[in-house]
Amino acid sequence: MKKILLVLIIFITACFAINTPRKDERNFKDIFQEEINYAEFKTYIDPDMGCSFQYPSFFSQESCNDGICCVRFGYHANDINMVLELKILYVRSSTDVYKESISSGNLNSYSGYCYHSHNIVYRHRRYVLTFFYPQDYKHAVTRIIRNVNEWKPCKHRQNYF
């Protein structure tokens, strides 16, 4: 009886030790990269212009006070800042030629930060979706960058793009 009790105590202790959660010792960038791969993306649809884009569900909407930005979503945690913003500008063009470009680079005004931008000019409007992120997180945010690259602002509206 004592042997069975001893074996049972050792078994319970071993099960408890195996199932005890351990602190994740990875750095935040590695954890962030893993989490964003499984993150849900939401779709924002501009109520006035009808254009849309996808953003990670853990980003929160922020105010845009510059007079140009239509909407901005950001993530600010662990000393990092990431912002995804949409701008719609009116342009003076005499044709309805469709022009599209993607650009990226370092931000001169904020060292250590980069931008990735998708510009579309069509029907007297310039649609600009820009993502700002820390330079050392470039690999971790490839899913967001891919969404910016594949962005079609009015894909839900027929015969627009």
N, C-alpha and C positions, 0 to 999 in steps of 0.2 A: 504494500500500500504506500509506503514511504517512497519507493522508487517511482511509482506512477505519479505521485504528487510532485516529486522533484523533476521528472521529465516534463510534466505539464507546465510547471513554472518556467522551466528553461524554454519550452516551446512558445509560451505566451510572451516572454521577454524578447525572444528572437523575432517574433512577429511584430512586436511593438517597435523594436530597433530598426527593422527593415522598412516599415511603413511610416516612420517619423519623417516629416518633410525636412529637407535640408535647405539652407540658404543658397540661393542662386549666386554663384560667385563670378558670373560673367559680367562684363561691363555693360552699361546701359545701351550702347550702340548695338551690340549683338542681340540683346533682349528685344530691342525695338525692331530690328530687322526681322526677327522671328515672328513677332506679334503682328507686324504689318502684313505679312504674308497671309494671315488668317483674318485680318480685319474686314469688317463689312464696310462697303462704300455706299454712301447715300447720293442721291441726285438732287441738285439744286436747280430749279427752273425759275428764271427771272420773270416776275409777274408782268412787267411792262413790255419787255422785248421778246420774251418767249424763248430765249436761248438757255441752254442748260450745260452743266458739267458735273462730274462726279468728284466727291471728296471723301476722305476717310471719316468714318462715323465718330471718331474720337476728336476730330477737329471741331472747334466751336466758332459760331459766327461772330464777327467783330465789326465794330463801326468803321465806316469809311468817311473821313472828314476832309478829303482832299479835293472833292468836287469832280473827280474823274472816275474814281473807282465805283463800280456798281455794287459789288459784294466782295467780302473778304472772309476767309475762314482761316483760323490759326491754331497752332498747337505750341504751347509754351510750358516746358517742364524740363527738369534736370539740366538747367543752364543751356538749353537749346531753344531755338525759335524757328518755327516753320510756318510759312504763310502761303496760301493759295488764293489768288485774287483774279477777279474778272473785271475788265474794263471794256466799255463799248463807246467808241468815239465816232463822231460824224466826220466824214472826209469829203472833200470837194473833188470828185472825179466825174468825168463826163461820160464814162462808160460803165457798164455792168460787168466788167472783167473780173473774174475770180482770181485772187492772188493769195497764196498761202506760203508761210515761212515759219521755220522753227529755229530758235537761237538759244544759246546758253553761254554762260561765262561766269566770271567772278564779279562780285559787286565791289565797285571801287569805294563806296561810302561805308561798307561794313566788311572789315577784313575777316577772312575765314568763312565767308558766306558766298553762295552761288545762286544763280537764277536759271530757270529753264522756262522758255516762253514760246507759245504757239500763237501766231498772228494770222488772221484771215481778214482780207478786205473784200467786201462784196456789197453791192447795192448801196453805195454811199456810206457804208459803215466799216469800221475797223473793230473786230472782235479780238481781244487779247486776253489769253489765260496764262498767268505767270505763277510759277512756283518758286519760292525762296527757301533755301535750306542751308544748313551748315556743310561746308566743303567736305569734311571727313565723314559725313553721312550719305554721300552720293550712292554708294553701293546699297545702303539700307533702304533708300527711298526709290529704288528703280521702278517699283510698281506705280507710284504716283507719277513719276516721269513718263512712264509708258502711257498712262491715262492722258497726260497732257499732250503727248505726241499723237494719240489716236482721236483726240477731241474733235467733235463736229458740233458746233454750237446749236444748230437748229435741226438736228437730225430727226426730231419728232414731228417737225413741220414738213409736210409734203411739198415737193418742188421748190424748196428754198435753197438747198445746197446740192 
